[in-house]
Amino acid sequence: MPSASAAGGKKRVQFQIKADAGSEVYVAGTFNGWNPKKNKLKSGKGGTYATSLMLPAGRHEYKFIIDGTWCVDPECPEWAPNGLGSLNSVITVG
């Protein structure tokens, strides 16, 4: 689940998810035009992948892409239906 900290009108939001070692993990959403290769997560301890992005205030929908497969954030408590018959994870940056 993302966490946020403030800086200059935008907030730094950390995205993280667990995945198998050696996976390619990205995050895409309304904040980057749903670009599946723009924001890569870095591998960390215990199979956790993470990255931090500066996001403007507001509601943002997103998904993780793990080895080419789009996935909702299993730790995110808010999801929204999308036009593709599946769900997107939702974060609200205050």
LOVOMI-206081 format. One record per atom (N, C-alpha, C): x, y, z. Coordinates in pm, 1 decimal, padded with zeros to 6 digits. Atoms other than C-alpha are relative to their C-alpha. Layout:
<rs>
+----------+----------+----------+
|        X |        Y |        Z |
+----------+----------+----------+
|        X |        Y |        Z |
...
+----------+----------+----------+
</rs>
This chain:
<rs>
+----------+----------+----------+
|        X |        Y |        Z |
+----------+----------+----------+
|  00084.2 | -00117.5 |  00000.0 |
|  00000.0 |  00000.0 |  00000.0 |
|  00088.6 |  00123.8 |  00000.0 |
| -00081.6 | -00120.2 |  00005.9 |
|  00135.2 |  00345.0 | -00085.4 |
| -00002.6 |  00079.1 |  00129.8 |
| -00005.7 | -00094.6 | -00111.3 |
|  00248.0 |  00587.1 |  00182.7 |
|  00049.5 |  00132.2 | -00056.0 |
| -00030.5 | -00131.0 |  00057.2 |
|  00289.2 |  00962.8 |  00132.6 |
|  00070.1 |  00092.0 |  00098.9 |
| -00058.7 | -00108.8 | -00077.7 |
|  00503.1 |  01254.7 |  00255.7 |
| -00000.5 |  00125.3 | -00087.6 |
|  00020.1 | -00124.6 |  00074.4 |
|  00463.6 |  01623.3 |  00153.1 |
|  00129.8 |  00064.7 | -00045.7 |
| -00112.0 | -00080.6 |  00049.7 |
|  00697.3 |  01841.2 | -00057.9 |
| -00047.2 |  00085.7 | -00117.1 |
|  00025.1 | -00096.7 |  00106.8 |
|  00623.6 |  02154.4 | -00263.6 |
| -00124.0 | -00018.2 | -00084.6 |
|  00122.8 |  00012.8 |  00076.6 |
|  00259.2 |  02110.8 | -00367.4 |
| -00029.3 | -00141.7 | -00044.3 |
|  00017.5 |  00142.0 |  00031.9 |
|  00313.1 |  01744.1 | -00445.3 |
|  00043.6 | -00078.7 |  00122.0 |
| -00043.3 |  00086.6 | -00109.2 |
|  00363.5 |  01452.4 | -00213.2 |
|  00074.9 | -00119.0 | -00056.7 |
| -00075.5 |  00120.2 |  00037.2 |
|  00616.2 |  01173.4 | -00232.7 |
| -00080.2 | -00120.8 |  00047.1 |
|  00078.2 |  00119.2 | -00029.8 |
|  00426.3 |  00846.9 | -00248.7 |
|  00086.3 | -00121.9 | -00027.9 |
| -00077.4 |  00123.2 |  00018.6 |
|  00600.5 |  00513.6 | -00197.7 |
| -00094.4 | -00112.8 | -00036.7 |
|  00074.1 |  00117.4 |  00044.3 |
|  00462.8 |  00217.8 | -00390.2 |
|  00086.7 | -00121.6 |  00026.8 |
| -00075.8 |  00122.5 | -00020.8 |
|  00566.6 | -00131.5 | -00286.4 |
| -00090.7 | -00121.1 | -00008.7 |
|  00071.9 |  00125.7 |  00014.2 |
|  00463.9 | -00489.7 | -00352.5 |
|  00101.3 | -00113.3 |  00009.6 |
| -00087.1 |  00117.7 | -00004.5 |
|  00607.3 | -00836.0 | -00294.1 |
| -00013.4 | -00077.4 | -00131.3 |
| -00003.6 |  00079.2 |  00122.8 |
|  00711.8 | -01041.5 | -00596.3 |
|  00121.0 | -00092.1 |  00006.3 |
| -00110.8 |  00095.1 |  00004.7 |
|  00944.4 | -01329.1 | -00681.2 |
|  00131.1 |  00071.3 | -00034.6 |
| -00132.3 | -00054.0 |  00030.4 |
|  01317.4 | -01253.6 | -00689.5 |
|  00023.6 | -00005.9 | -00150.3 |
| -00030.0 | -00004.2 |  00142.8 |
|  01430.9 | -01150.4 | -01036.9 |
| -00114.5 |  00049.1 | -00086.4 |
|  00114.9 | -00050.4 |  00076.7 |
|  01090.9 | -01013.2 | -01138.0 |
|  00027.1 |  00140.5 | -00050.3 |
|  00002.7 | -00138.7 |  00045.7 |
|  01046.9 | -00697.3 | -01343.0 |
| -00131.3 |  00056.7 |  00047.5 |
|  00120.0 | -00056.6 | -00061.2 |
|  00801.2 | -00478.3 | -01151.9 |
| -00008.1 |  00148.7 | -00031.2 |
|  00026.4 | -00139.8 |  00031.4 |
|  00650.7 | -00146.9 | -01261.6 |
| -00130.9 |  00040.9 |  00065.6 |
|  00129.1 | -00052.1 | -00042.3 |
|  00367.0 |  00078.2 | -01144.4 |
| -00047.5 |  00095.7 | -00109.9 |
|  00060.7 | -00087.3 |  00100.1 |
|  00130.7 |  00249.5 | -01388.8 |
| -00133.3 |  00047.9 |  00053.8 |
|  00127.7 | -00052.6 | -00046.6 |
| -00167.8 |  00470.6 | -01329.4 |
| -00036.1 |  00130.6 | -00065.6 |
|  00047.6 | -00126.2 |  00053.4 |
| -00352.8 |  00791.2 | -01392.0 |
|  00108.8 |  00107.0 |  00006.5 |
| -00108.5 | -00096.6 | -00019.1 |
| -00037.3 |  00977.4 | -01279.1 |
|  00108.3 | -00008.6 | -00106.4 |
| -00102.0 |  00011.2 |  00105.7 |
|  00176.3 |  00849.7 | -01570.2 |
| -00058.9 | -00046.7 | -00133.8 |
|  00064.3 |  00036.9 |  00126.2 |
| -00076.3 |  00792.3 | -01849.6 |
| -00012.2 | -00149.9 | -00020.3 |
|  00008.1 |  00146.6 |  00003.6 |
| -00094.6 |  00420.7 | -01763.6 |
|  00114.6 | -00061.2 | -00080.5 |
| -00118.1 |  00049.7 |  00071.2 |
|  00253.9 |  00374.5 | -01911.5 |
|  00060.4 | -00116.7 |  00078.1 |
| -00045.4 |  00117.7 | -00074.5 |
|  00354.9 |  00017.6 | -01813.2 |
|  00151.1 | -00014.6 |  00012.9 |
| -00146.6 |  00010.9 | -00007.8 |
|  00730.1 |  00082.1 | -01852.9 |
|  00066.1 |  00127.0 |  00052.6 |
| -00057.1 | -00128.3 | -00042.4 |
|  00773.9 |  00433.3 | -01709.2 |
|  00059.7 | -00003.6 |  00139.6 |
| -00044.0 | -00005.2 | -00140.1 |
|  00812.2 |  00371.0 | -01334.4 |
|  00030.8 | -00139.8 |  00052.3 |
| -00045.9 |  00131.9 | -00044.0 |
|  01018.2 |  00064.3 | -01245.2 |
|  00026.5 |  00000.3 |  00150.5 |
| -00026.1 |  00016.5 | -00142.4 |
|  01032.6 | -00060.5 | -00885.9 |
|  00132.7 | -00072.4 |  00016.9 |
| -00128.4 |  00062.5 | -00029.7 |
|  01364.9 | -00160.5 | -00731.8 |
| -00018.5 | -00112.9 |  00099.1 |
|  00004.8 |  00116.7 | -00087.9 |
|  01419.0 | -00495.7 | -00565.8 |
|  00063.7 |  00032.4 |  00134.0 |
| -00052.3 | -00020.3 | -00134.1 |
|  01470.5 | -00489.2 | -00190.6 |
|  00001.4 | -00129.9 |  00077.6 |
| -00006.1 |  00118.1 | -00086.1 |
|  01480.0 | -00726.4 |  00104.3 |
| -00132.4 | -00075.1 |  00000.6 |
|  00118.2 |  00084.0 | -00018.2 |
|  01238.1 | -01018.0 |  00135.5 |
| -00096.1 | -00001.5 | -00116.6 |
|  00088.0 |  00003.1 |  00117.0 |
|  01102.0 | -00996.7 | -00219.2 |
| -00086.6 |  00123.3 | -00014.6 |
|  00076.6 | -00124.0 |  00010.1 |
|  00973.5 | -00641.8 | -00173.0 |
|  00061.6 |  00089.3 | -00106.7 |
| -00039.9 | -00093.8 |  00104.1 |
|  00990.7 | -00408.5 | -00471.0 |
| -00063.3 |  00134.3 |  00033.3 |
|  00052.6 | -00130.6 | -00038.3 |
|  00949.1 | -00033.3 | -00418.5 |
|  00055.3 |  00111.3 | -00088.5 |
| -00043.4 | -00124.6 |  00062.2 |
|  00970.9 |  00311.8 | -00576.5 |
| -00077.6 |  00113.6 |  00063.7 |
|  00068.6 | -00119.4 | -00049.5 |
|  00878.4 |  00665.9 | -00472.8 |
| -00025.2 |  00094.1 | -00116.5 |
|  00037.9 | -00094.7 |  00104.6 |
|  00695.8 |  00910.1 | -00700.5 |
| -00057.9 |  00125.1 |  00064.4 |
|  00061.2 | -00124.9 | -00044.0 |
|  00597.7 |  01274.8 | -00654.9 |
| -00134.1 |  00013.4 | -00071.8 |
|  00133.6 | -00007.2 |  00057.9 |
|  00221.4 |  01296.1 | -00706.9 |
| -00073.7 |  00123.5 |  00049.9 |
|  00082.2 | -00113.2 | -00043.8 |
| -00014.4 |  01594.8 | -00702.0 |
| -00115.9 | -00049.2 |  00085.3 |
|  00116.2 |  00034.0 | -00081.9 |
| -00304.8 |  01605.5 | -00459.6 |
| -00112.2 | -00050.2 | -00089.8 |
|  00114.8 |  00052.2 |  00073.5 |
| -00611.5 |  01413.1 | -00568.2 |
| -00006.5 | -00150.8 |  00004.3 |
|  00026.1 |  00144.0 |  00004.8 |
| -00737.5 |  01065.1 | -00642.7 |
|  00074.1 | -00059.5 | -00118.4 |
| -00078.7 |  00065.2 |  00104.6 |
| -00510.6 |  00835.4 | -00842.3 |
| -00031.4 | -00149.7 | -00001.6 |
|  00017.5 |  00144.7 |  00016.6 |
| -00585.3 |  00488.6 | -00978.5 |
|  00130.8 | -00055.6 | -00054.3 |
| -00126.5 |  00059.3 |  00042.5 |
| -00297.0 |  00249.3 | -01036.2 |
| -00007.3 | -00152.2 |  00002.7 |
| -00021.2 |  00144.7 | -00004.6 |
| -00185.6 | -00109.1 | -01094.8 |
|  00149.9 | -00025.7 | -00007.2 |
| -00136.7 |  00046.3 |  00016.3 |
|  00141.4 | -00295.0 | -01065.7 |
|  00005.7 | -00090.7 | -00121.9 |
| -00023.3 |  00091.9 |  00110.5 |
|  00285.9 | -00480.1 | -01364.6 |
|  00118.2 | -00086.4 |  00042.3 |
| -00103.3 |  00093.8 | -00043.4 |
|  00481.2 | -00789.0 | -01258.1 |
|  00024.2 | -00098.2 | -00113.6 |
| -00035.8 |  00085.0 |  00113.3 |
|  00660.1 | -00965.1 | -01543.8 |
| -00108.5 |  00000.5 | -00107.1 |
|  00098.1 | -00017.3 |  00106.9 |
|  00401.3 | -00827.4 | -01787.1 |
| -00145.0 | -00021.4 |  00039.6 |
|  00136.9 |  00024.7 | -00046.7 |
|  00094.0 | -00915.6 | -01577.4 |
| -00045.8 |  00116.1 |  00088.4 |
|  00055.8 | -00111.4 | -00076.2 |
| -00121.6 | -00627.9 | -01448.6 |
| -00067.3 | -00052.9 |  00125.2 |
|  00049.6 |  00047.5 | -00129.4 |
| -00205.8 | -00668.3 | -01077.6 |
| -00046.0 |  00117.3 |  00085.9 |
|  00037.9 | -00099.7 | -00100.2 |
| -00400.9 | -00470.0 | -00819.4 |
|  00095.0 | -00011.8 |  00118.1 |
| -00081.5 | -00001.2 | -00121.3 |
| -00221.6 | -00377.7 | -00497.9 |
| -00076.2 | -00077.1 |  00107.9 |
|  00074.1 |  00079.7 | -00098.6 |
| -00322.8 | -00652.0 | -00249.4 |
| -00007.7 |  00066.2 |  00137.9 |
|  00000.4 | -00068.6 | -00128.4 |
| -00246.5 | -00416.8 |  00043.7 |
| -00087.9 |  00125.7 |  00000.1 |
|  00079.8 | -00122.0 |  00011.6 |
| -00464.4 | -00130.8 | -00083.6 |
| -00145.6 | -00029.3 |  00035.7 |
|  00137.9 |  00026.4 | -00041.9 |
| -00806.3 | -00108.2 |  00087.2 |
| -00105.8 |  00053.8 | -00095.3 |
|  00099.3 | -00057.9 |  00090.1 |
| -00972.3 |  00087.8 | -00196.7 |
|  00029.4 | -00037.8 | -00144.1 |
| -00010.5 |  00037.5 |  00140.2 |
| -01031.4 | -00044.5 | -00546.2 |
| -00116.7 |  00061.5 | -00074.2 |
|  00106.2 | -00055.1 |  00082.7 |
| -01237.9 |  00094.6 | -00833.5 |
| -00009.2 | -00081.9 | -00128.7 |
|  00012.7 |  00071.0 |  00126.7 |
| -01382.2 | -00083.9 | -01137.7 |
|  00054.0 |  00085.8 | -00114.8 |
| -00045.8 | -00072.2 |  00118.5 |
| -01220.8 |  00008.5 | -01467.8 |
| -00084.4 | -00044.9 | -00120.0 |
|  00078.4 |  00032.0 |  00119.4 |
| -01360.8 | -00011.5 | -01820.3 |
|  00041.5 | -00129.1 | -00067.9 |
| -00050.7 |  00123.4 |  00061.2 |
| -01177.7 | -00338.2 | -01887.4 |
| -00050.4 | -00125.3 |  00070.5 |
|  00056.6 |  00115.0 | -00069.8 |
| -01380.5 | -00561.2 | -01655.0 |
|  00081.9 | -00046.7 |  00118.9 |
| -00078.2 |  00034.9 | -00118.5 |
| -01126.2 | -00562.5 | -01373.6 |
|  00002.2 |  00121.2 |  00094.2 |
| -00006.3 | -00104.9 | -00101.3 |
| -01027.6 | -00338.1 | -01080.6 |
|  00134.1 |  00072.4 | -00006.4 |
| -00122.7 | -00076.9 | -00021.3 |
| -00771.6 | -00063.0 | -01020.9 |
|  00009.7 |  00030.7 |  00149.4 |
| -00023.1 | -00046.4 | -00136.4 |
| -00617.9 |  00021.9 | -00684.3 |
| -00012.5 |  00151.9 |  00000.2 |
|  00022.6 | -00144.6 | -00009.6 |
| -00692.9 |  00375.5 | -00560.8 |
|  00074.7 |  00057.5 |  00118.9 |
| -00061.7 | -00074.5 | -00109.3 |
| -00485.8 |  00619.4 | -00354.9 |
| -00047.3 |  00144.9 | -00012.3 |
|  00035.1 | -00141.1 | -00004.1 |
| -00598.1 |  00966.3 | -00249.6 |
|  00112.9 |  00074.4 |  00070.0 |
| -00110.5 | -00079.5 | -00052.7 |
| -00312.8 |  01212.4 | -00200.5 |
| -00059.4 |  00131.6 |  00049.0 |
|  00060.2 | -00120.3 | -00059.4 |
| -00411.0 |  01494.9 |  00036.8 |
|  00084.6 |  00121.6 | -00004.8 |
+----------+----------+----------+
</rs>
